[in-house]
């Protein structure tokens, strides 16, 4: 398996929380940086959270609401999302940073209703 597998998405109301997970494989375990990306309908895919070693960074749109961490047991990552907003509606993916086209998975859909 060379693709990340994302899970944990769903449909929620604005203000609620979700926890996303992505699982990688030992074949890609040496990735130093893992990022969470999202793509909303009609928009380009964007990086929203990044973990590099023990350092994290976030896009302005999610800063203070999202938290990224590593899942070392599954060679992947978690994305804790709180205070969700309608603009957070998108398909969420994880990948290396910069992304490797081989690693893109199917993503997980997050839908936030206002």
Helices and strands as residue ranges (DSSP letters): E 5-7, E 10-13, E 18-23, G 26-28, E 33-39, E 46-52, E 55-58, E 66-71, G 72-74, E 76-81, G 86-88, E 90-96, G 101-103, E 108-113
